[in-house]
Amino acid sequence: MARRKNHPEDADPASPSFEEALAGLEAVVEAMENERLPLEELVACYEKGSTLLDRCEAILQAARGRIELITLRNHNECQGESADFSPPSGPPDAPDDDDDIRLF
C-alpha cells in the first residue's frame, strides 16, 4: 500500500486543520472585539489567536509550495513533449528525402 507523503501540515495529528484553525481564529477575534474580557483573558486570547494564525500561515505556505511544484512539473512535462516532438520538414504526403530539390 502506498504511504502518504509527509507534509508540514501533517506533522502533529493533534494540530487543527486549516479550516479548524481559521474558525478558531475567527472565534478568538470575535470574542476579543465583542466581549468585555479581563486583561489576562485578552492576553490568553491573543496568544491563542497568534498560535492559530501561525498554523494557518504554515498550512498556506505548504500548499503554495505544493502548487508551485505541480506547476513546475507540468511546465517541464509540456516542455519535454514539445522538445521530443519534431514535425516533418515537408508536406505530410511528401517523401522524406534530403537529396530532393524542391521549388515549392
N, C-alpha and C positions, 0 to 999 in steps of 0.2 A: 504494500500500500504506500502511496506517495505521501511524504511528510510535507506539511505546510511550512513554508519559509517563515523564519522569524523576522518580524518587523518591530521597530521600536514601540509601536502602539500595543504590541502583544507581550511586552516584556514582563508585566506584572498582571496576572489574571485578576487580581483584586482591583486594578485600575479601571475607572469607568470608561465606557466607550465615548466617542466624540459627542454623540447625542446626549448621553447621560451627563457628561461634564458641562456641556453647553446649557442644558436645562438647570443644572445645579448652579451654574454661574448666574443665569438669569434670575433664579430664586434669591440668590445672595444679594444681587444688585437691587432687586425689588424690595427686599427686607431692609436694606440699608437706606433706601430712598424713602420708603413709606412708613416705617415703624420708628418709634422713638426708643432707640436702644441705648442702654448704658455704654459708656466708653469701652469697657472691657469686651462687651459683646460686639461692638462695632469693629474693634481691632481683630477679634476672632473671625468675624465675617470677612474682613478684608484679607486676612491670612488665607482663609478657605478659598475665597474668590481668586486670589493670586495663584494658589495651587491649581485650581480648576482651569484658569487661563493658561498656565504653563502646559497643562495636559492637552488642552485644545490646540495650542500652537505646535506642540510636538507632533500630534497626530496629523495636523495640516501639513507640516513640513515633510513628514514621512510620505504622505500622499502625493505631495508636489514632486518629491524625488522619484517616486514610482512612476508618475505620469511622464516626467522628463525621460526616464529610462525607456518607457514604452514608446514614446515619440521618437527617440533617437534610434531605437531598434527598428521601428517601422521605416524610418527615413533611410537607414542603412540597407534594409531589405529592398526598398524601392530602388536605391542607387545600384545595388548588386544586380537586380533584374535588368536595369537599363544598360549596365556595363556588359552583361552576358548576352544581351540581345543585339545582334548586328544585322540590320536589314540587308537584303540582297542589293547589289550595286546597280542592277539594271531592272527593266520591267519584269514583272513576275513570270511571264511566259518565255523570256529570253534565256538562252543557254548561258551558263556562267563560263565564259571562255575569255581569258585575259588577252589572247592573241588577236581577237577580232577588233577591227577598227569600225567604230560606229559614228555616223554623221548626225543621226537624230536620236 
